[in-house]
């Protein structure tokens, strides 16, 4: 039960952070590419990498609170997929391909940067 509460509390925080940052970045675009979800996923990847890189004995409650809870609710693969498909439906195939490629390459890089910090 304690683990479920950790995930729930962390998830609430992560979801609110994602909403606030997403709303703030809503109007920012690079050409046709909206950057809100991309930036959120970069931040989440870096933070998760940083947490994993700490490698210190941490209480399981805090681990689930921070990783599955906050990071899990903050980062948003489902929105990434919806946006990718949306570009395809608009026949902006090059934008869709670029968005998918840069997300799949740069997010793991940000994870590793966070891990090494």
Biopython code that builds the backbone (N, CA, C, O; Angstrom):
import numpy as np
from Bio.PDB.StructureBuilder import StructureBuilder

atoms = [
    (1, "UNK", "N", (0.824, -1.203, 0.000)),
    (1, "UNK", "CA", (0.000, 0.000, 0.000)),
    (1, "UNK", "C", (0.862, 1.259, 0.000)),
    (1, "UNK", "O", (0.530, 2.251, -0.648)),
    (2, "UNK", "N", (1.957, 1.208, 0.724)),
    (2, "UNK", "CA", (2.856, 2.353, 0.800)),
    (2, "UNK", "C", (3.447, 2.691, -0.574)),
    (2, "UNK", "O", (3.598, 3.865, -0.915)),
    (3, "UNK", "N", (3.779, 1.667, -1.357)),
    (3, "UNK", "CA", (4.324, 1.900, -2.699)),
    (3, "UNK", "C", (3.272, 2.544, -3.595)),
    (3, "UNK", "O", (3.590, 3.438, -4.379)),
    (4, "UNK", "N", (2.031, 2.101, -3.486)),
    (4, "UNK", "CA", (0.951, 2.679, -4.289)),
    (4, "UNK", "C", (0.771, 4.159, -3.948)),
    (4, "UNK", "O", (0.560, 4.981, -4.840)),
    (5, "UNK", "N", (0.852, 4.492, -2.682)),
    (5, "UNK", "CA", (0.740, 5.898, -2.276)),
    (5, "UNK", "C", (1.917, 6.725, -2.792)),
    (5, "UNK", "O", (1.742, 7.873, -3.200)),
    (6, "UNK", "N", (3.099, 6.148, -2.773)),
    (6, "UNK", "CA", (4.282, 6.845, -3.296)),
    (6, "UNK", "C", (4.096, 7.174, -4.767)),
    (6, "UNK", "O", (4.366, 8.295, -5.200)),
    (7, "UNK", "N", (3.635, 6.194, -5.534)),
    (7, "UNK", "CA", (3.413, 6.412, -6.968)),
    (7, "UNK", "C", (2.288, 7.427, -7.173)),
    (7, "UNK", "O", (2.388, 8.297, -8.038)),
    (8, "UNK", "N", (1.228, 7.319, -6.386)),
    (8, "UNK", "CA", (0.091, 8.233, -6.530)),
    (8, "UNK", "C", (0.483, 9.679, -6.229)),
    (8, "UNK", "O", (0.146, 10.585, -6.992)),
    (9, "UNK", "N", (1.191, 9.898, -5.126)),
    (9, "UNK", "CA", (1.602, 11.253, -4.765)),
    (9, "UNK", "C", (2.593, 11.811, -5.780)),
    (9, "UNK", "O", (2.470, 12.956, -6.216)),
    (10, "UNK", "N", (3.571, 11.001, -6.151)),
    (10, "UNK", "CA", (4.538, 11.437, -7.155)),
    (10, "UNK", "C", (3.870, 11.685, -8.493)),
    (10, "UNK", "O", (4.194, 12.648, -9.187)),
    (11, "UNK", "N", (2.931, 10.811, -8.858)),
    (11, "UNK", "CA", (2.207, 10.969, -10.117)),
    (11, "UNK", "C", (1.406, 12.255, -10.161)),
    (11, "UNK", "O", (1.341, 12.911, -11.200)),
    (12, "UNK", "N", (0.798, 12.618, -9.050)),
    (12, "UNK", "CA", (0.039, 13.873, -8.993)),
    (12, "UNK", "C", (0.963, 15.065, -9.238)),
    (12, "UNK", "O", (0.619, 15.982, -9.983)),
    (13, "UNK", "N", (2.121, 15.044, -8.615)),
    (13, "UNK", "CA", (3.087, 16.139, -8.797)),
    (13, "UNK", "C", (3.588, 16.174, -10.240)),
    (13, "UNK", "O", (3.624, 17.234, -10.864)),
    (14, "UNK", "N", (3.973, 15.011, -10.767)),
    (14, "UNK", "CA", (4.482, 14.954, -12.135)),
    (14, "UNK", "C", (3.450, 15.395, -13.160)),
    (14, "UNK", "O", (3.788, 16.097, -14.113)),
    (15, "UNK", "N", (2.202, 14.995, -12.981)),
    (15, "UNK", "CA", (1.146, 15.364, -13.926)),
    (15, "UNK", "C", (0.892, 16.872, -13.906)),
    (15, "UNK", "O", (0.710, 17.488, -14.956)),
    (16, "UNK", "N", (0.879, 17.460, -12.717)),
    (16, "UNK", "CA", (0.666, 18.911, -12.618)),
    (16, "UNK", "C", (1.847, 19.656, -13.236)),
    (16, "UNK", "O", (1.653, 20.626, -13.968)),
    (17, "UNK", "N", (3.060, 19.211, -12.949)),
    (17, "UNK", "CA", (4.238, 19.844, -13.561)),
    (17, "UNK", "C", (4.184, 19.763, -15.080)),
    (17, "UNK", "O", (4.480, 20.737, -15.772)),
    (18, "UNK", "N", (3.804, 18.594, -15.597)),
    (18, "UNK", "CA", (3.698, 18.429, -17.053)),
    (18, "UNK", "C", (2.665, 19.387, -17.622)),
    (18, "UNK", "O", (2.904, 20.016, -18.652)),
    (19, "UNK", "N", (1.525, 19.504, -16.966)),
    (19, "UNK", "CA", (0.473, 20.400, -17.443)),
    (19, "UNK", "C", (0.948, 21.851, -17.455)),
    (19, "UNK", "O", (0.779, 22.551, -18.453)),
    (20, "UNK", "N", (1.540, 22.303, -16.352)),
    (20, "UNK", "CA", (1.975, 23.699, -16.231)),
    (20, "UNK", "C", (3.044, 24.026, -17.269)),
    (20, "UNK", "O", (2.950, 25.041, -17.959)),
    (21, "UNK", "N", (4.052, 23.177, -17.380)),
    (21, "UNK", "CA", (5.129, 23.423, -18.348)),
    (21, "UNK", "C", (4.600, 23.309, -19.772)),
    (21, "UNK", "O", (4.970, 24.103, -20.637)),
    (22, "UNK", "N", (3.734, 22.325, -20.023)),
    (22, "UNK", "CA", (3.130, 22.174, -21.349)),
    (22, "UNK", "C", (2.317, 23.389, -21.751)),
    (22, "UNK", "O", (2.382, 23.825, -22.900)),
    (23, "UNK", "N", (1.552, 23.942, -20.821)),
    (23, "UNK", "CA", (0.771, 25.150, -21.107)),
    (23, "UNK", "C", (1.692, 26.339, -21.376)),
    (23, "UNK", "O", (1.434, 27.140, -22.274)),
    (24, "UNK", "N", (2.754, 26.449, -20.603)),
    (24, "UNK", "CA", (3.707, 27.540, -20.785)),
    (24, "UNK", "C", (4.357, 27.479, -22.171)),
    (24, "UNK", "O", (4.572, 28.507, -22.813)),
    (25, "UNK", "N", (4.664, 26.264, -22.620)),
    (25, "UNK", "CA", (5.371, 26.085, -23.894)),
    (25, "UNK", "C", (4.427, 25.903, -25.085)),
    (25, "UNK", "O", (4.891, 25.714, -26.209)),
    (26, "UNK", "N", (3.134, 25.956, -24.861)),
    (26, "UNK", "CA", (2.146, 25.649, -25.893)),
    (26, "UNK", "C", (2.350, 26.442, -27.189)),
    (26, "UNK", "O", (2.220, 25.883, -28.278)),
    (27, "UNK", "N", (2.657, 27.693, -27.088)),
    (27, "UNK", "CA", (2.777, 28.523, -28.278)),
    (27, "UNK", "C", (4.130, 28.480, -28.961)),
    (27, "UNK", "O", (4.289, 29.038, -30.046)),
    (28, "UNK", "N", (5.108, 27.830, -28.348)),
    (28, "UNK", "CA", (6.453, 27.800, -28.923)),
    (28, "UNK", "C", (6.558, 26.711, -29.974)),
    (28, "UNK", "O", (6.184, 25.560, -29.745)),
    (29, "UNK", "N", (7.077, 27.101, -31.141)),
    (29, "UNK", "CA", (7.261, 26.152, -32.234)),
    (29, "UNK", "C", (8.591, 26.418, -32.908)),
    (29, "UNK", "O", (9.101, 27.538, -32.908)),
    (30, "UNK", "N", (9.140, 25.360, -33.482)),
    (30, "UNK", "CA", (10.281, 25.480, -34.386)),
    (30, "UNK", "C", (9.762, 24.979, -35.718)),
    (30, "UNK", "O", (9.548, 23.782, -35.910)),
    (31, "UNK", "N", (9.565, 25.910, -36.628)),
    (31, "UNK", "CA", (8.889, 25.622, -37.902)),
    (31, "UNK", "C", (7.513, 25.047, -37.579)),
    (31, "UNK", "O", (6.726, 25.722, -36.916)),
    (32, "UNK", "N", (7.186, 23.826, -38.021)),
    (32, "UNK", "CA", (5.889, 23.217, -37.732)),
    (32, "UNK", "C", (5.894, 22.431, -36.429)),
    (32, "UNK", "O", (4.844, 21.983, -35.969)),
    (33, "UNK", "N", (7.044, 22.266, -35.846)),
    (33, "UNK", "CA", (7.210, 21.359, -34.715)),
    (33, "UNK", "C", (6.907, 22.053, -33.384)),
    (33, "UNK", "O", (7.594, 22.999, -32.999)),
    (34, "UNK", "N", (5.874, 21.574, -32.689)),
    (34, "UNK", "CA", (5.612, 22.077, -31.341)),
    (34, "UNK", "C", (6.653, 21.452, -30.415)),
    (34, "UNK", "O", (6.996, 20.278, -30.560)),
    (35, "UNK", "N", (7.146, 22.228, -29.479)),
    (35, "UNK", "CA", (8.280, 21.735, -28.686)),
    (35, "UNK", "C", (7.932, 21.389, -27.240)),
    (35, "UNK", "O", (8.791, 20.880, -26.519)),
    (36, "UNK", "N", (6.714, 21.645, -26.798)),
    (36, "UNK", "CA", (6.352, 21.408, -25.397)),
    (36, "UNK", "C", (6.621, 19.994, -24.931)),
    (36, "UNK", "O", (7.342, 19.786, -23.955)),
    (37, "UNK", "N", (6.044, 19.015, -25.623)),
    (37, "UNK", "CA", (6.220, 17.610, -25.229)),
    (37, "UNK", "C", (7.685, 17.202, -25.327)),
    (37, "UNK", "O", (8.192, 16.471, -24.477)),
    (38, "UNK", "N", (8.354, 17.674, -26.362)),
    (38, "UNK", "CA", (9.771, 17.357, -26.552)),
    (38, "UNK", "C", (10.597, 17.863, -25.362)),
    (38, "UNK", "O", (11.415, 17.122, -24.817)),
    (39, "UNK", "N", (10.387, 19.111, -24.961)),
    (39, "UNK", "CA", (11.141, 19.694, -23.843)),
    (39, "UNK", "C", (10.817, 18.959, -22.546)),
    (39, "UNK", "O", (11.712, 18.673, -21.751)),
    (40, "UNK", "N", (9.536, 18.654, -22.332)),
    (40, "UNK", "CA", (9.134, 17.913, -21.129)),
    (40, "UNK", "C", (9.838, 16.555, -21.090)),
    (40, "UNK", "O", (10.343, 16.153, -20.042)),
    (41, "UNK", "N", (9.875, 15.850, -22.215)),
    (41, "UNK", "CA", (10.534, 14.547, -22.246)),
    (41, "UNK", "C", (12.045, 14.664, -22.051)),
    (41, "UNK", "O", (12.658, 13.777, -21.457)),
    (42, "UNK", "N", (12.654, 15.745, -22.542)),
    (42, "UNK", "CA", (14.088, 15.961, -22.295)),
    (42, "UNK", "C", (14.355, 16.179, -20.808)),
    (42, "UNK", "O", (15.270, 15.582, -20.241)),
    (43, "UNK", "N", (13.553, 17.036, -20.182)),
    (43, "UNK", "CA", (13.723, 17.310, -18.755)),
    (43, "UNK", "C", (13.530, 16.027, -17.948)),
    (43, "UNK", "O", (14.320, 15.715, -17.057)),
    (44, "UNK", "N", (12.473, 15.291, -18.272)),
    (44, "UNK", "CA", (12.196, 14.046, -17.555)),
    (44, "UNK", "C", (13.284, 13.010, -17.739)),
    (44, "UNK", "O", (13.641, 12.305, -16.796)),
    (45, "UNK", "N", (13.817, 12.913, -18.953)),
    (45, "UNK", "CA", (14.911, 11.965, -19.218)),
    (45, "UNK", "C", (16.150, 12.332, -18.418)),
    (45, "UNK", "O", (16.803, 11.469, -17.832)),
    (46, "UNK", "N", (16.468, 13.626, -18.400)),
    (46, "UNK", "CA", (17.630, 14.085, -17.640)),
    (46, "UNK", "C", (17.443, 13.805, -16.147)),
    (46, "UNK", "O", (18.347, 13.283, -15.495)),
    (47, "UNK", "N", (16.272, 14.152, -15.606)),
    (47, "UNK", "CA", (16.001, 13.965, -14.185)),
    (47, "UNK", "C", (16.041, 12.483, -13.803)),
    (47, "UNK", "O", (16.606, 12.119, -12.771)),
    (48, "UNK", "N", (15.445, 11.636, -14.632)),
    (48, "UNK", "CA", (15.462, 10.197, -14.355)),
    (48, "UNK", "C", (16.889, 9.659, -14.413)),
    (48, "UNK", "O", (17.279, 8.853, -13.568)),
    (49, "UNK", "N", (17.674, 10.097, -15.401)),
    (49, "UNK", "CA", (19.078, 9.694, -15.483)),
    (49, "UNK", "C", (19.853, 10.139, -14.259)),
    (49, "UNK", "O", (20.671, 9.390, -13.726)),
    (50, "UNK", "N", (19.590, 11.375, -13.810)),
    (50, "UNK", "CA", (20.256, 11.894, -12.624)),
    (50, "UNK", "C", (19.917, 11.041, -11.401)),
    (50, "UNK", "O", (20.797, 10.691, -10.615)),
    (51, "UNK", "N", (18.633, 10.709, -11.249)),
    (51, "UNK", "CA", (18.217, 9.866, -10.126)),
    (51, "UNK", "C", (18.887, 8.498, -10.175)),
    (51, "UNK", "O", (19.351, 7.998, -9.151)),
    (52, "UNK", "N", (18.939, 7.895, -11.350)),
    (52, "UNK", "CA", (19.556, 6.579, -11.502)),
    (52, "UNK", "C", (21.062, 6.651, -11.264)),
    (52, "UNK", "O", (21.666, 5.697, -10.775)),
    (53, "UNK", "N", (21.656, 7.779, -11.610)),
    (53, "UNK", "CA", (23.097, 7.941, -11.442)),
    (53, "UNK", "C", (23.530, 8.180, -10.007)),
    (53, "UNK", "O", (24.710, 8.036, -9.689)),
    (54, "UNK", "N", (22.599, 8.544, -9.136)),
    (54, "UNK", "CA", (22.957, 8.791, -7.739)),
    (54, "UNK", "C", (23.516, 7.542, -7.071)),
    (54, "UNK", "O", (24.433, 7.625, -6.255)),
    (55, "UNK", "N", (22.967, 6.395, -7.415)),
    (55, "UNK", "CA", (23.421, 5.098, -6.908)),
    (55, "UNK", "C", (23.684, 5.095, -5.411)),
    (55, "UNK", "O", (24.678, 4.535, -4.948)),
    (56, "UNK", "N", (22.800, 5.715, -4.665)),
    (56, "UNK", "CA", (22.928, 5.659, -3.224)),
    (56, "UNK", "C", (21.739, 4.883, -2.679)),
    (56, "UNK", "O", (20.656, 4.894, -3.265)),
    (57, "UNK", "N", (21.945, 4.223, -1.576)),
    (57, "UNK", "CA", (20.827, 3.452, -1.035)),
    (57, "UNK", "C", (19.690, 4.393, -0.658)),
    (57, "UNK", "O", (19.835, 5.261, 0.203)),
    (58, "UNK", "N", (18.571, 4.202, -1.316)),
    (58, "UNK", "CA", (17.424, 5.067, -1.093)),
    (58, "UNK", "C", (16.245, 4.198, -0.695)),
    (58, "UNK", "O", (16.057, 3.097, -1.212)),
    (59, "UNK", "N", (15.475, 4.706, 0.212)),
    (59, "UNK", "CA", (14.248, 4.048, 0.624)),
    (59, "UNK", "C", (13.382, 3.766, -0.601)),
    (59, "UNK", "O", (13.247, 4.635, -1.463)),
    (60, "UNK", "N", (12.795, 2.577, -0.699)),
    (60, "UNK", "CA", (11.978, 2.195, -1.856)),
    (60, "UNK", "C", (10.826, 3.162, -2.073)),
    (60, "UNK", "O", (10.453, 3.427, -3.216)),
    (61, "UNK", "N", (10.254, 3.696, -0.994)),
    (61, "UNK", "CA", (9.140, 4.643, -1.117)),
    (61, "UNK", "C", (9.578, 5.844, -1.947)),
    (61, "UNK", "O", (8.870, 6.259, -2.865)),
    (62, "UNK", "N", (10.747, 6.405, -1.626)),
    (62, "UNK", "CA", (11.251, 7.571, -2.356)),
    (62, "UNK", "C", (11.588, 7.228, -3.796)),
    (62, "UNK", "O", (11.369, 8.035, -4.699)),
    (63, "UNK", "N", (12.115, 6.045, -4.008)),
    (63, "UNK", "CA", (12.438, 5.625, -5.373)),
    (63, "UNK", "C", (11.182, 5.581, -6.228)),
    (63, "UNK", "O", (11.173, 6.125, -7.332)),
    (64, "UNK", "N", (10.126, 4.948, -5.742)),
    (64, "UNK", "CA", (8.871, 4.890, -6.506)),
    (64, "UNK", "C", (8.226, 6.268, -6.628)),
    (64, "UNK", "O", (7.657, 6.596, -7.670)),
    (65, "UNK", "N", (8.310, 7.068, -5.581)),
    (65, "UNK", "CA", (7.770, 8.425, -5.595)),
    (65, "UNK", "C", (8.423, 9.260, -6.700)),
    (65, "UNK", "O", (7.739, 9.939, -7.465)),
    (66, "UNK", "N", (9.753, 9.200, -6.771)),
    (66, "UNK", "CA", (10.495, 10.032, -7.726)),
    (66, "UNK", "C", (10.487, 9.464, -9.148)),
    (66, "UNK", "O", (10.283, 10.206, -10.108)),
    (67, "UNK", "N", (10.705, 8.164, -9.286)),
    (67, "UNK", "CA", (10.861, 7.584, -10.629)),
    (67, "UNK", "C", (9.519, 7.247, -11.279)),
    (67, "UNK", "O", (9.140, 7.872, -12.269)),
    (68, "UNK", "N", (8.811, 6.284, -10.740)),
    (68, "UNK", "CA", (7.540, 5.873, -11.330)),
    (68, "UNK", "C", (6.493, 6.971, -11.172)),
    (68, "UNK", "O", (5.712, 7.227, -12.089)),
    (69, "UNK", "N", (6.478, 7.616, -10.009)),
    (69, "UNK", "CA", (5.496, 8.656, -9.749)),
    (69, "UNK", "C", (5.755, 9.931, -10.530)),
    (69, "UNK", "O", (5.079, 10.204, -11.522)),
    (70, "UNK", "N", (6.728, 10.712, -10.087)),
    (70, "UNK", "CA", (6.972, 12.022, -10.711)),
    (70, "UNK", "C", (7.428, 11.880, -12.161)),
    (70, "UNK", "O", (6.811, 12.454, -13.059)),
    (71, "UNK", "N", (8.502, 11.120, -12.402)),
    (71, "UNK", "CA", (9.018, 11.009, -13.778)),
    (71, "UNK", "C", (8.020, 10.321, -14.708)),
    (71, "UNK", "O", (7.856, 10.721, -15.861)),
    (72, "UNK", "N", (7.361, 9.292, -14.201)),
    (72, "UNK", "CA", (6.402, 8.561, -15.027)),
    (72, "UNK", "C", (5.230, 9.421, -15.467)),
    (72, "UNK", "O", (4.783, 9.330, -16.610)),
    (73, "UNK", "N", (4.727, 10.263, -14.555)),
    (73, "UNK", "CA", (3.602, 11.126, -14.902)),
    (73, "UNK", "C", (4.057, 12.380, -15.642)),
    (73, "UNK", "O", (3.296, 12.952, -16.423)),
    (74, "UNK", "N", (5.283, 12.802, -15.402)),
    (74, "UNK", "CA", (5.790, 14.022, -16.054)),
    (74, "UNK", "C", (6.105, 13.779, -17.524)),
    (74, "UNK", "O", (5.654, 14.531, -18.388)),
    (75, "UNK", "N", (6.864, 12.750, -17.809)),
    (75, "UNK", "CA", (7.186, 12.448, -19.207)),
    (75, "UNK", "C", (5.944, 11.866, -19.865)),
    (75, "UNK", "O", (5.064, 11.328, -19.193)),
    (76, "UNK", "N", (5.887, 11.978, -21.170)),
    (76, "UNK", "CA", (4.621, 11.662, -21.808)),
    (76, "UNK", "C", (4.812, 11.021, -23.176)),
    (76, "UNK", "O", (4.804, 11.698, -24.205)),
    (77, "UNK", "N", (4.983, 9.715, -23.166)),
    (77, "UNK", "CA", (5.132, 8.985, -24.418)),
    (77, "UNK", "C", (3.838, 9.004, -25.227)),
    (77, "UNK", "O", (3.868, 9.104, -26.453)),
    (78, "UNK", "N", (2.713, 8.909, -24.544)),
    (78, "UNK", "CA", (1.432, 8.878, -25.256)),
    (78, "UNK", "C", (1.204, 10.174, -26.029)),
    (78, "UNK", "O", (0.741, 10.136, -27.169)),
    (79, "UNK", "N", (1.522, 11.319, -25.428)),
    (79, "UNK", "CA", (1.363, 12.586, -26.142)),
    (79, "UNK", "C", (2.345, 12.677, -27.296)),
    (79, "UNK", "O", (2.013, 13.206, -28.357)),
    (80, "UNK", "N", (3.541, 12.169, -27.097)),
    (80, "UNK", "CA", (4.529, 12.111, -28.179)),
    (80, "UNK", "C", (3.970, 11.331, -29.367)),
    (80, "UNK", "O", (4.117, 11.761, -30.511)),
    (81, "UNK", "N", (3.338, 10.202, -29.111)),
    (81, "UNK", "CA", (2.752, 9.383, -30.182)),
    (81, "UNK", "C", (1.613, 10.134, -30.859)),
    (81, "UNK", "O", (1.526, 10.152, -32.086)),
    (82, "UNK", "N", (0.741, 10.751, -30.070)),
    (82, "UNK", "CA", (-0.389, 11.506, -30.645)),
    (82, "UNK", "C", (0.125, 12.625, -31.540)),
    (82, "UNK", "O", (-0.392, 12.827, -32.638)),
    (83, "UNK", "N", (1.133, 13.351, -31.084)),
    (83, "UNK", "CA", (1.686, 14.442, -31.892)),
    (83, "UNK", "C", (2.339, 13.909, -33.161)),
    (83, "UNK", "O", (2.201, 14.508, -34.228)),
    (84, "UNK", "N", (3.045, 12.796, -33.055)),
    (84, "UNK", "CA", (3.677, 12.199, -34.241)),
    (84, "UNK", "C", (2.621, 11.815, -35.276)),
    (84, "UNK", "O", (2.775, 12.112, -36.461)),
    (85, "UNK", "N", (1.562, 11.161, -34.836)),
    (85, "UNK", "CA", (0.480, 10.758, -35.741)),
    (85, "UNK", "C", (-0.226, 11.985, -36.309)),
    (85, "UNK", "O", (-0.624, 11.993, -37.474)),
    (86, "UNK", "N", (-0.381, 13.010, -35.494)),
    (86, "UNK", "CA", (-1.016, 14.248, -35.952)),
    (86, "UNK", "C", (-0.235, 14.870, -37.111)),
    (86, "UNK", "O", (-0.832, 15.338, -38.081)),
    (87, "UNK", "N", (1.084, 14.875, -37.014)),
    (87, "UNK", "CA", (1.899, 15.388, -38.123)),
    (87, "UNK", "C", (1.673, 14.544, -39.380)),
    (87, "UNK", "O", (1.578, 15.077, -40.486)),
    (88, "UNK", "N", (1.590, 13.239, -39.203)),
    (88, "UNK", "CA", (1.363, 12.352, -40.350)),
    (88, "UNK", "C", (0.001, 12.612, -40.982)),
    (88, "UNK", "O", (-0.117, 12.641, -42.207)),
    (89, "UNK", "N", (-1.020, 12.800, -40.163)),
    (89, "UNK", "CA", (-2.359, 13.081, -40.687)),
    (89, "UNK", "C", (-2.406, 14.394, -41.443)),
    (89, "UNK", "O", (-3.182, 14.544, -42.386)),
    (90, "UNK", "N", (-1.577, 15.348, -41.032)),
    (90, "UNK", "CA", (-1.502, 16.642, -41.720)),
    (90, "UNK", "C", (-0.614, 16.561, -42.960)),
    (90, "UNK", "O", (-0.374, 17.558, -43.640)),
    (91, "UNK", "N", (-0.135, 15.357, -43.232)),
    (91, "UNK", "CA", (0.770, 15.097, -44.352)),
    (91, "UNK", "C", (2.102, 15.846, -44.217)),
    (91, "UNK", "O", (2.746, 16.190, -45.208)),
    (92, "UNK", "N", (2.485, 16.081, -42.985)),
    (92, "UNK", "CA", (3.783, 16.696, -42.696)),
    (92, "UNK", "C", (4.737, 15.562, -42.310)),
    (92, "UNK", "O", (5.230, 15.496, -41.184)),
    (93, "UNK", "N", (4.977, 14.684, -43.266)),
    (93, "UNK", "CA", (5.757, 13.477, -43.001)),
    (93, "UNK", "C", (7.183, 13.784, -42.546)),
    (93, "UNK", "O", (7.700, 13.125, -41.644)),
    (94, "UNK", "N", (7.812, 14.768, -43.157)),
    (94, "UNK", "CA", (9.182, 15.102, -42.773)),
    (94, "UNK", "C", (9.222, 15.595, -41.328)),
    (94, "UNK", "O", (10.137, 15.245, -40.582)),
    (95, "UNK", "N", (8.247, 16.396, -40.930)),
    (95, "UNK", "CA", (8.171, 16.872, -39.549)),
    (95, "UNK", "C", (7.990, 15.691, -38.599)),
    (95, "UNK", "O", (8.643, 15.628, -37.557)),
    (96, "UNK", "N", (7.111, 14.760, -38.948)),
    (96, "UNK", "CA", (6.875, 13.575, -38.124)),
    (96, "UNK", "C", (8.152, 12.755, -37.966)),
    (96, "UNK", "O", (8.503, 12.343, -36.860)),
    (97, "UNK", "N", (8.835, 12.526, -39.070)),
    (97, "UNK", "CA", (10.064, 11.724, -39.035)),
    (97, "UNK", "C", (11.139, 12.421, -38.197)),
    (97, "UNK", "O", (11.808, 11.779, -37.386)),
    (98, "UNK", "N", (11.303, 13.712, -38.390)),
    (98, "UNK", "CA", (12.304, 14.467, -37.620)),
    (98, "UNK", "C", (11.965, 14.433, -36.138)),
    (98, "UNK", "O", (12.843, 14.227, -35.300)),
    (99, "UNK", "N", (10.695, 14.635, -35.815)),
    (99, "UNK", "CA", (10.250, 14.629, -34.421)),
    (99, "UNK", "C", (10.534, 13.284, -33.763)),
    (99, "UNK", "O", (11.051, 13.238, -32.647)),
    (100, "UNK", "N", (10.206, 12.208, -34.432)),
    (100, "UNK", "CA", (10.434, 10.872, -33.876)),
    (100, "UNK", "C", (11.932, 10.613, -33.716)),
    (100, "UNK", "O", (12.372, 10.137, -32.670)),
    (101, "UNK", "N", (12.701, 10.919, -34.734)),
    (101, "UNK", "CA", (14.142, 10.648, -34.688)),
    (101, "UNK", "C", (14.830, 11.467, -33.594)),
    (101, "UNK", "O", (15.600, 10.919, -32.805)),
    (102, "UNK", "N", (14.559, 12.774, -33.542)),
    (102, "UNK", "CA", (15.270, 13.573, -32.533)),
    (102, "UNK", "C", (14.841, 13.189, -31.118)),
    (102, "UNK", "O", (15.653, 13.220, -30.193)),
    (103, "UNK", "N", (13.575, 12.830, -30.947)),
    (103, "UNK", "CA", (13.130, 12.404, -29.618)),
    (103, "UNK", "C", (13.809, 11.104, -29.215)),
    (103, "UNK", "O", (14.273, 10.971, -28.082)),
    (104, "UNK", "N", (13.869, 10.150, -30.127)),
    (104, "UNK", "CA", (14.453, 8.840, -29.814)),
    (104, "UNK", "C", (15.971, 8.887, -29.655)),
    (104, "UNK", "O", (16.555, 7.985, -29.054)),
    (105, "UNK", "N", (16.606, 9.907, -30.176)),
    (105, "UNK", "CA", (18.058, 10.030, -30.030)),
    (105, "UNK", "C", (18.419, 10.949, -28.862)),
    (105, "UNK", "O", (19.275, 10.613, -28.044)),
    (106, "UNK", "N", (17.770, 12.102, -28.789)),
    (106, "UNK", "CA", (18.183, 13.105, -27.812)),
    (106, "UNK", "C", (17.728, 12.769, -26.391)),
    (106, "UNK", "O", (18.454, 13.060, -25.440)),
    (107, "UNK", "N", (16.546, 12.165, -26.219)),
    (107, "UNK", "CA", (16.106, 11.811, -24.856)),
    (107, "UNK", "C", (17.060, 10.825, -24.180)),
    (107, "UNK", "O", (17.402, 11.036, -23.017)),
    (108, "UNK", "N", (17.504, 9.762, -24.850)),
    (108, "UNK", "CA", (18.506, 8.894, -24.199)),
    (108, "UNK", "C", (19.837, 9.615, -23.917)),
    (108, "UNK", "O", (20.511, 9.311, -22.933)),
    (109, "UNK", "N", (20.203, 10.551, -24.767)),
    (109, "UNK", "CA", (21.416, 11.332, -24.515)),
    (109, "UNK", "C", (21.237, 12.163, -23.242)),
    (109, "UNK", "O", (22.147, 12.245, -22.417)),
    (110, "UNK", "N", (20.061, 12.778, -23.088)),
    (110, "UNK", "CA", (19.800, 13.559, -21.881)),
    (110, "UNK", "C", (19.763, 12.671, -20.637)),
    (110, "UNK", "O", (20.197, 13.087, -19.563)),
    (111, "UNK", "N", (19.246, 11.451, -20.781)),
    (111, "UNK", "CA", (19.285, 10.503, -19.668)),
    (111, "UNK", "C", (20.732, 10.263, -19.251)),
    (111, "UNK", "O", (21.059, 10.315, -18.065)),
    (112, "UNK", "N", (21.592, 10.001, -20.226)),
    (112, "UNK", "CA", (22.999, 9.715, -19.910)),
    (112, "UNK", "C", (23.698, 10.948, -19.336)),
    (112, "UNK", "O", (24.545, 10.812, -18.453)),
    (113, "UNK", "N", (23.364, 12.142, -19.815)),
    (113, "UNK", "CA", (23.930, 13.352, -19.229)),
    (113, "UNK", "C", (23.522, 13.480, -17.765)),
    (113, "UNK", "O", (24.349, 13.778, -16.903)),
    (114, "UNK", "N", (22.239, 13.252, -17.496)),
    (114, "UNK", "CA", (21.772, 13.282, -16.109)),
    (114, "UNK", "C", (22.451, 12.229, -15.264)),
    (114, "UNK", "O", (22.808, 12.482, -14.114)),
    (115, "UNK", "N", (22.629, 11.065, -15.820)),
    (115, "UNK", "CA", (23.272, 9.946, -15.110)),
    (115, "UNK", "C", (24.695, 10.314, -14.711)),
    (115, "UNK", "O", (25.154, 9.964, -13.624)),
    (116, "UNK", "N", (25.385, 11.018, -15.594)),
    (116, "UNK", "CA", (26.786, 11.351, -15.341)),
    (116, "UNK", "C", (26.968, 12.564, -14.418)),
    (116, "UNK", "O", (28.056, 12.782, -13.886)),
    (117, "UNK", "N", (25.903, 13.350, -14.231)),
    (117, "UNK", "CA", (26.030, 14.558, -13.398)),
    (117, "UNK", "C", (26.297, 14.219, -11.975)),
    (117, "UNK", "O", (26.431, 15.115, -11.141)),
]
sb = StructureBuilder()
sb.init_structure("model")
sb.init_model(0)
sb.init_chain("A")
sb.init_seg("    ")
for serial, (resi, resn, name, xyz) in enumerate(atoms, 1):
    if name == "N":
        sb.init_residue(resn, " ", resi, " ")
    sb.init_atom(name, np.array(xyz, "f"), 0.0, 1.0, " ", f" {name:<3s}", serial, name[0])
structure = sb.get_structure()
